Amino acid sequence: MNPLRWSFRAQCLLGFLVCAGLLAFAIWMQLKMGLEPCPLCIFQRIAFAALGVLFLLGALHGPATRGGRAAYGLLAFIAAAVGMGIAGRHVYVQLLPKELGSSCGPPLSFLSETMGPFEVFRTVLTGTADCGTIDWTFLGLSMPMWSLVWFVLLGVLALCAGLRKRKSRLF
């Protein structure tokens, strides 16, 4: 059964469940395995949460018009693209040699107390702390690399769900 041929609602529900599962896995890794998230990891979690919410809204609403489905698909793709950018930056920081300062700055709690939200975002994406450390790998890929893979897959799912021409049925 090809998920790219499922109904819009089923595709959105699948996207939501994948996002929820990825967030649950990240929280489990933090609480049970002791892997503390760096600021870039937290921003990736926020992107997965936003993407999941958009998928859930699309599944619950299930617009009958092509334009409505396209709007949900494009909004979800934008959230996935933001996540791709953050995860891509994180992968870049991890792959930099240690002597070039591959880190991302002070903890997010300190940054949020001392700066405005846009300054925090800019500092995290350009800054330096422990984001360059690779604490966990699976099949040779670090967690940010896996996040990048999932953002790409979910972005493709969002575009396919929102832009695929469907037969003239409501579901």
Helices and strands as residue ranges (DSSP letters): G 3-5, H 8-32, H 39-61, H 66-95, G 98-100, H 108-114, H 117-126, E 137-138, E 141-142, H 143-163
